[in-house]
Amino acid sequence: MRLMLLALLCLAACAQQPVAPPAGRASAQVLEASAPSDWRRLDPEDTIYLELASGRVVIELAPAFAPLHAQNIKALAREQYFDGLVILRSQDNYVVQWGDPAEDEKKARPIRSAKSSLPPEFAREATPDLPFSVLADGDVYAPEAGHSTGFPAARGNGKAWLAHCYGMLGVSRGNTADSGSGAGLYVVIGHSPRHLDRNITLAGRVVKGMELLSALPRGTGALGFYENPEQHVKVRALRVAADLPASQRTELELLRTDTATWTEYVDSRRWRREEWFLDKVGHVELCNVPLPVREKK
Amino acid sequence: MRLMLLALLCLAACAQQPVAPPAGRASAQVLEASAPSDWRRLDPEDTIYLELASGRVVIELAPAFAPLHAQNIKALAREQYFDGLVILRSQDNYVVQWGDPAEDEKKARPIRSAKSSLPPEFAREATPDLPFSVLADGDVYAPEAGHSTGFPAARGNGKAWLAHCYGMLGVSRGNTADSGSGAGLYVVIGHSPRHLDRNITLAGRVVKGMELLSALPRGTGALGFYENPEQHVKVRALRVAADLPASQRTELELLRTDTATWTEYVDSRRWRREEWFLDKVGHVELCNVPLPVREKK
């Protein structure tokens, strides 16, 4: 049944000769023509800064999908839990991960006011109030893919969840669902590992500074862990943007994902109207829709 | 019509509650149980080495899909065209590219015996003799996705083409289809840019040494070009493996993609039977099937 439907789908939907796209603009022109109201400011209360010697990684938290984890990551940041901890792992085509390098639990940094374990937030109810811009192109992993509250997401059977696209922030866990707290965090640096969706809590996404993580040397141990502690990259601090004076914040704007401009932008990623594209494509996959970010105007 | 079919597909095919996978083995066990005949040796005549100060990147060419380009890249290598040229570009979540840094055509390195332009090899005829292991999970970009002659590929309307998965080697071109020759080459280092499929010739794929490319500092110029020539990473040499003494070759074996073991391996990537996976997934997307590579036994 499933294979038959797939074949039917593709015979009907997948044009295989280069075809002319419907009239429209290319991505750069869509963004140029956007109105100020098509953009939103990062909320400093939902923004964290991972401060490395090489610079600042700006991460937007996703309280609409992971409210408990977003809150706990901020609580950890506010007790300065992460300061002086390290990037432990860089696995090629997968993730960079930071946290406490102590192998002996007795030497592990104590968590003071934050929680040390949380219920999983792998998916949430797809309630009517949750905005969701559906991607018409389908998805291999979920009944529906699209964007919600600025994040790549998926939906099905009454649930909605964030998708493991490039740059997403996740919460490390052990073998049990409630074994993550936010004390260990990872960022996707390779081809989007969508098989992790609904297996682990995603709590946000890098909006600036990805290259400070993605270009780190890969660890040579199993799973990309650094074998020698000297290879660890120190986390100078992890801070909630709201806790910094305004002058020290990184002011960014992100394209809203619930507007007509967003729909046009997605279409411009589906139909590649730039001269270079000889085949204008006509399809776009969820993680190939990068979220436009710009300096505050 | 298209949207209706997508909805139908997903209602029927996308299980949204964690379900138990059919009986089977996890990836590690599939590989452990494999027979020697499930593996193939790299053919030294179809293997090139990109030699950097940091080490060797081993690349398998794909003559079944890009015979003219594979041949010409070897011809360029054999006239030592690449030796002393540089990695010019590292664009985050996209590609690393190498070639001639000369901006003035008069100063460009001459191509001697190799061809300086070639007809495009964006797709080939899907002839009956071309092996193709279809992935039952569908694909956003093509009627069929799967693996052919060891490479991720797609198929439709009588054509077959390589897919822009992580690690694939492509041939830079200008705005015209025949403007590539292999004198400029790129490797995918981010989320697979499948919108490039059938727009540019893919000619192979990195099988070892990806981290020597993917962890390079990102260029700060437009499209990730290095703005300062001092940032260029020198290409010591690019060689055809067959031209080196056997003792200097990197001997690798790759899992064949046309066997029952391959089918079982793909299934083990679709159904994640490892204990850690609380949701066993049940789907796998083309570029999330990594090709197993091992040292020669």
Interface residues (C-beta under 8 A of the other chain):
Chain A: M1 R2 L3 L5 L6 A7 L8 L9 C10 L11 A12 A13 C14 Q16 Q17 P18 S90 D92 N93 F122 A136 D137 G138 D139 V140 Y141 A142 P143 E144 G156 N157 K159 C165 Y166 G167 N175 A177 G190 H191 S192 P193 R194 H195 R198 N199 M210 E211 S214 A215 L216 P217 R218 R269 R272 E275 W276 F277 L278 D279 V281 H283 V284 E285 C287 N288 P290
Chain B: M1 R2 L3 L5 L6 A7 L8 L9 C10 L11 A12 A13 C14 Q16 Q17 P18 S90 D92 N93 F122 A136 D137 G138 D139 V140 Y141 A142 P143 E144 G156 N157 K159 C165 Y166 G167 N175 A177 G190 H191 S192 P193 R194 H195 R198 N199 M210 E211 S214 A215 L216 P217 R218 R269 R272 E275 W276 F277 L278 D279 V281 H283 V284 E285 C287 N288 P290
